């Protein structure tokens, strides 16, 4: 099975092949994941070429997920596509798209009783988080430094449930806090959570991930709070994509190990 992961020149695409190859080995499937770095104007020709030379599919990194949604003839699961796709399937001469972020987030949070959640950020990742939480029965509070961007997110998703716009990253009354901003990608960065308002037993989830837990997750852990590492969500997204491409159940344990996760905070039944 030949797959590709496509992203901009500045993106680190190395983790996707690592976790997928770990799954291939565990499943006994011969497979290859080719990382492809390219500029935006080359995205469409590249995807068409991959389809022509019989690749099975492609994973798509930010900021090309909107382009991936546009090039596909149809979405596999359309309700929460949100106009973005991180996974493409080439089959029968057609290109199919899927957003695996939403089901991955829902899987990660299914063991937590719904309540109120604070989501920091309003980009495509934040939209996937809000969509997943609303689907699962959560109340959502969204904060972003740019209030206009928050209003755009609310307009897009308010048909799914109530979204509260926050003027500051206030976690008061929240049992879940999600960082969907880029803060934390660099050492020393941390989102501006108002820590003295965090409730006991709050769960922290960071969509940003590095080779070690981010400063936000380490701070939460020191306070004795549960954390969900962005690498775990990434692995679940990859696993869902691999199941779509292969039609088989995919073991998460070897993929987590390849991502450097020794003890996942949550597990699937597979």
ZICORLIN-V844354 format. One record per helix or strand of 2 or more residues. SS is the DSSP state (H for helix, E for strand). FROM is the first residue (numbers start at 1). LEN is the number of residues. If there is no record, write none. Layout:
ss = {SS:SS}
from = {FROM:FROM}
len = {LEN:LEN}
This chain:
ss = {E:H:E:H:E:H:E:E:E:H:E:H:E:H:E:E:H:E:H:E:H:H}
from = {2:14:32:40:57:65:74:87:94:100:116:124:139:147:163:176:195:203:215:226:230:253}
len = {6:14:6:13:4:7:2:5:5:10:5:12:5:14:4:4:3:4:8:3:17:6}
